[in-house]
């Protein structure tokens, strides 16, 4: 379980104890709801063990979820030009950890305050609170953590200048969220819109030598 989940679980547990201690039908109902939320945190913030198979020509999915858009866009912050964009929606039932899609150095970090649109809203990737992580190995990729409407937070676990290995954990988004990844225009996309992907496991693109 990711450590941040313990904070939410503790808060819900305290509320449950207070309501159940006060007693009464309505308070017991509220107490039971908070117990359920407490237990749900252990499920939601789970951190399953995964066997990563590194490949310097593969780009792995940065997170779990479902692909809902694949397009070609201009990326001015890190790739600085045309890039292929893959958007992944994370429901409350997905693991919310993000992993490095390639091995390399974290050369770019940008934290952007923003709005609180639903994570799968068409403008969420532009308007919501987000963290941008640019990683350069044999080629550059940019991962974007996008906060959702519930907790409105995403945590970054790497610093600029850090070396990361493909599949390393780089952050987590609290509750409903979206993860975008920008790839070189030459990347060969291996997934389709609607596909389910698994962070650190699913190959979403490949780069030919």
MOVEN-V597240 format. One record per run of one state. SS is the DSSP state (~ for helix, > for strand, _ for the rest). FROM is the first residue (numbers start at 1). TO is the last residue. Records with the same first field share a line. If there is no record, write none. Layout:
SS: FROM-TO, FROM-TO
//
This chain:
_: 1-2, 23-24, 45-57, 61-64, 76-80, 91-96, 100-103, 113-114, 116-123, 129-129, 137-139, 147-153, 157-162, 165-168, 174-176, 185-187, 190-195, 198-202, 207-209
~: 3-22, 25-44, 124-127
>: 58-60, 65-75, 81-90, 97-99, 104-112, 115-115, 128-128, 130-136, 140-146, 154-156, 163-164, 169-173, 177-184, 188-189, 196-197, 203-206
//
